[in-house]
Amino acid sequence: MRRTCLQASASVTLTAAAVIWLGSVAIAEPGPLPRFVGTDLEQDEILEVISSADSRSFKPVGHSSVVLRMRTVERVTAALRIRSHEIQDGYRYEIAAYRISRLLGLDNVPPAVYRRATWKEINQRFHEDMLDRRRAIRRAVLWDEDGSAPAAAVYWIKGLRSVGLENKASWQSWLQDGDIPRGKTALARDLSTMTVFDLLIGNWDRVSGGNLPTDRERQRAFLRDNDRAFSTPLLRGRYEKLLKGFTGTKRFSKDLILHLAALDEASIRNELARDPSQQSIPLLSDAQIAEVLNRRSAILSYIAALIQEHGEAEVLFFP
């Protein structure tokens, strides 16, 4: 039954088990957004700075897309993901993924916000050790006629550690019924949340090339680099990859699932509209929003069936 309801994710109809379970719980009400993990910064404060602060320098850091490390005069650094000829919509999807993460109450998706980039600004402040890459960057970006281009300014997290989380075998049992090592419960919760979040937004490119780092203490995972999400349609092979990761999980965060249950079209549209980009181009199309909601229904149906089989305490294992 669980496999069937997930494979039929084109339908927005919840299973009977999901309807019964949702009727028995208090859906999460919008509350204060948590501060970004590892900082004392409010997420909206971060957005304000990286969207408007004057830049100090730009350094190329991207490989498959155009990303520049942008230092600002406010001493806050951002990754500036700029619209390119090769990946024209990645900047929008980075912002949309962050906006949806806010609706889920997450504190480990880097804040991202719309910002215009100009070649004049980048050229004048290009990192002196990387001047040989200026011409390639200029050619790769899809500029508008006025010499500017849309971009996503994404909060730059300091002190990231790559600890091989791409190797699922090292932690898969934590999300099923295995013992979680001491001090790794929060990390296990983040990895469980990742399987839900990535299926919800259709991010098929998470566990590749160091896209799943932790903090210095290796206790939290950051869900960054979401520019490949929201493919419409999501190709079968990529969907099955996400599905395998999700159905291999038996322990979930109760808070996350209650927030997911409260997610609807109106809340998504309202949250997306808070980003300045909505004045020029929508972050997501109607079809993309519909697919997010379809996958939400499938996720809730699967979890409701698990609860029916194993009990709520075993399934909603993490806070």
N, C-alpha and C positions, 0 to 999 in steps of 0.2 A: 504493500500500500504506500509506504513512504517513497519508494523509488518511482512508483507510478505518478504520484502527485507532483514530484519534482520534474519529471520528464515532460509532464503536461503543463509546463510553466506558462504557456501562452494563454492559459485561462486564468481569470482573476478570481475565480470561485474558490473559496476556502473549503477544505474538507469539513465534514461534520465534526470531527474531533477538534479541529481548530476553532470552529465556531463555539462549541461547548466550552473549551478552555478559555477563550477570550471573554466569554460571558461570565466566567467565574473569577476573573482577576480585575484589579483596579489598574486601568491603563495609566502609564506614566504621564503626569502633567508636566508641561514645560516648566523647568526650574532654572536657577542660575547656571550659566555655562561654567564648567570647571576651568580653572586656570591651566594653561598649557603645562604639561608634565615637566617637572624638573625646574620650573621657573616660578616667580611670584607675579607673573604678568597675566593680566586679563587678555583673553583672545582678541577682544575688540581693540584693545590698546595696541596690540601687535599689528593688527590690520591697518590701523590709522597711520602708524609710522611707516610701514613698508609700502603703503600706497601713495604716500605724499612726500616723504623726507627726501631732501636733495641727495643725489648720489655723490660718492667720493671716488670710486673706482669700479672697473668691470674686468672680470677675469673669466675666460672660457673654462667651463667645467663639464659641459655636456659631451656625450659621445654620439648617441643615436638621435639627439635633438639639440636645438640651440638653447643652451642654458648658460647664463653668465652669473658668476658670484658678484653681487652688487653690494658693496659697502656703502653705508650712508653716513651723513654728518651726525646723525642721532646715535651712532655707535651700535646700530642694529643692522644685521646683515640679512640679505635675502637672496634666494636663487631666482633669477629673472628668466622665466621660460617664455621665449618669444615665438610668435607665429612664424613658421618656416615653410618653404616650398614643400618639403617632404612631409611635415606633420603640421597641417594647418589648424587643426582644432584641439591639439593637445593642451594648450594653455587654458581653453574654456573648460575642458574636462577636469583639469587640476582644481580649478576653482569650484566647479560643481560638486566634485567629490568631497571637498572640504565642507561646503555648505550642507551637504547631506550628513556628514559626520557630526555637525553641530546638532542636528535634529535627533541624532542617536546618543547625544550626551557624551561624546568621546573627547578625550584630552590628549590623544597621541597622534592625531592627523595634523601635520603642520598647517597653520593658518595660511590661506592663499587668497589673493585679492587682485582685481584687475588694475593694470597700470599701463600707460602708454610709454613706449620706448622710442627714442629718436636716434638716428645714426650720428647726428652731430654730437649729442651728449656722450654716446658710447665711444665714439672716435676720440674725443678730447680726453676722456678719462680711462682709456684702455690700459690695462696693466702693462707696465714697461717691459716685463720679462716675456710677454706673450704677443708682442707687436707683429710677429710673423703670421699670426692667425687672424689679423684684422680683415684682410681681404676675403678670406674664406667665410668669416662670419657675415660680412656684408652681403655676399652672394647668397648665402643660405637663407637669410631672413626674407620673408615676403613683405616688402615695404609698401605702404600706401604712397600715393602721389606726393604727399607733403613730407616724405622722408621719415615718417613715424610708423610704428607697428604695434598692434595690441600684444599684451603679454600678461602672464600671471606672476606676481611677486609672491614668493613662497618663503615663509620664515626659515632661516638657516639655523639648523640645530647644531650646537657646538658639542664636541666630545663624543661623536658617534663611534660605536664599536661594531665591527663586523665579526660575528662569532659563529658563522656557519649555520645560521638558522634555515638556509635553503635546504639543508639536509633534514628532511622531515622525520627520518627514522630516529633522530636524536631526541625528539619531543612528542611524537605522535601519540605515544601511550599516555601522556599527561592529559590529553583531551578525550581519552576513552575511559578506562577504569584503572589505569596504572597509578603508582605512587608518584607524587610530585616532589622533587627534591626541595629540601628546606630553602626558603628564600626565593623560590621560583614560582610561587602561586600567581603573583601579578603578571609575570611574563607568560605563564600558561594561559591566563585569562586573555591577554592581548593576542596570543596566537589563535585562540578560539574565536575571538572577535574578528580577527583578520579573515577567517574562513567565511563568516557571515557577511562582512563588509564587502569583500571582493566579489562574492556572488551577487550581492545586491546591486553593486554598481557595474558589474561586468568587467572587473579589472583582471585580465588574464595574464598580466606580465609582472606579477608581484615577486615570485621567488626566482629571480634570475639576476645575476650580475650585482649582488650586494644591495638589492632594493629593500632588504629587511634587516636594518641595523638595530642595535640596542643603545641604551645610555651607557655611561661610563661604568656603572655598577652592574650592568648586564641583568637588570631586573625588569626593564620595560622595553617593549618593541615599538618602533615608530612605523606608522603606515604612510610612507611617503611615496612620491613618484606615481601619481594616479592618472597620468596623461593618456594612458592607453585604455581607459575605461569607456563605458557607454557606447561600444560599437553597436550599430544597428544595421542588419541584425547581428547578434552575437553568433559567430560561426560555431557549428556543432562541436568541432574538436575543442575549441576554447571553452565552450560551455561545459562540456564533459569533464574537462580538467578542473574547472571551478567546482563542479558538482561532486567530483571525487574527493576534493579537499573538504568540502562541507559535510558530506555524508560520512566521512571518516571521523567526524567530531561527534561526541556524545555528551560533552559538558559545555555549557554555555553560561554567559553572564546574564543573570536575571534582569539587571537594570537595562542592559542592551536590548533584550527581547521585549521588555515592556515599552521601551522607547520605539522599537520597531513596530510594535502593535499599534502605536499611536500615529504612525506615519501615514499620511494620505496625500492625495493630489494637492489639496489646498495648502497644506503645510510645506510641501516641497516647492510649490510655485512662490509662496510668500518668502521662503528663505532664499531662493535663487534671486528673487527681485531685490534683495538687500545689497547685492553686489553692484557696483557702479556700471559694470558691463551691460546690464540690462537696458541701459539707455541707447545702446547701439545695436547689439545682437544678443538674442537669448542664449543663455549658457547651454540649455538642453532643448531639443525639439519636443513636440507633443508625443511623437512616437517613442523617444528615449525615456520620457517620464512614464509613459504607459508600460514600457518594458521593466523599468525599475519596480513599479507597483506589482506587475505580474510576478517578478522574482520574489518580492516581499511576501506575497500570498503563498508561494511555494515553500519558502523558508518557514513561515509560521505553521503551515500544514505539517511539514516534516517534524518540527519541534513538538507540536501538539500530539502527534502520533507517538513520539518518543516518550512524552510525559504519560500518555495513556498506558504505555507498556511498562515503563520503569519507575514512574512516580516523579513528581515535580522536584523533590530535593536532589535526586540523582541527576536530573537533566539540567536544571537551573542551578548548577553546582557553585558557580562563582557569584560574588555579589553583583 
